[in-house]
């Protein structure tokens, strides 16, 4: 029996060796289905996702989603404005944690532009 090679994905690379089913669901359901739905653009989904992560204090996930948002057309200024806006709705500590991480990501990518 021959096996078909599986494509390398962020989820498989990051967690596939620990939780292969979670990696598979992340790829097939979340990114291949939910993110592909036409009702929202990838750019809008990135804004919504980053806002949800900031609001719930899930800053570790921003390490993936901020660069992904930039790739999807969200600007650095929009990400910073999103965080500033959420400081008043989701809490100052969540915003401060998020902006600190985002600053590190922007610096690693060549500084704040």
SULDA-V789453 format. One record per residue. N is the residue number from 1. PHI is phi as a letter, one per 40 degrees, with the letter a starting at -180 (NA if undefined). BURIAL is # if it has 9 or more other ideal C-beta (glycine too) atoms within 8 Angstrom, else .. Layout:
BEGIN
n->{N:N}
phi->{PHI:PHI}
burial->{BURIAL:BURIAL}
END
This chain:
BEGIN
n->{1:2:3:4:5:6:7:8:9:10:11:12:13:14:15:16:17:18:19:20:21:22:23:24:25:26:27:28:29:30:31:32:33:34:35:36:37:38:39:40:41:42:43:44:45:46:47:48:49:50:51:52:53:54:55:56:57:58:59:60:61:62:63:64:65:66:67:68:69:70:71:72:73:74:75:76:77:78:79:80:81:82:83:84:85:86:87:88:89:90:91:92:93:94:95:96:97:98:99:100:101:102:103:104:105:106:107:108:109:110:111:112:113}
phi->{NA:c:b:c:c:c:c:c:b:d:c:c:c:c:b:d:c:c:b:d:c:c:c:c:c:d:c:c:c:c:c:c:b:d:c:c:c:c:c:b:c:d:c:c:c:c:c:c:c:c:c:c:c:c:c:c:g:c:c:d:c:c:d:c:c:c:d:c:c:c:c:c:h:c:c:d:c:c:c:c:c:d:c:c:c:c:d:c:b:b:h:c:d:c:c:c:c:c:c:c:c:c:d:c:c:c:c:c:b:h:g:c:b}
burial->{.:.:.:.:.:.:.:.:#:.:#:#:.:.:#:#:.:.:.:#:.:#:#:#:#:#:#:#:#:#:#:.:#:.:#:.:.:.:.:.:.:.:#:.:#:#:#:#:#:#:#:#:#:#:#:.:#:.:#:.:.:#:#:.:#:#:#:#:#:#:.:#:.:#:.:#:.:#:#:#:.:#:#:.:.:#:#:.:.:#:.:.:.:#:#:#:#:#:#:.:#:#:#:.:#:#:#:.:.:.:.:.:.}
END
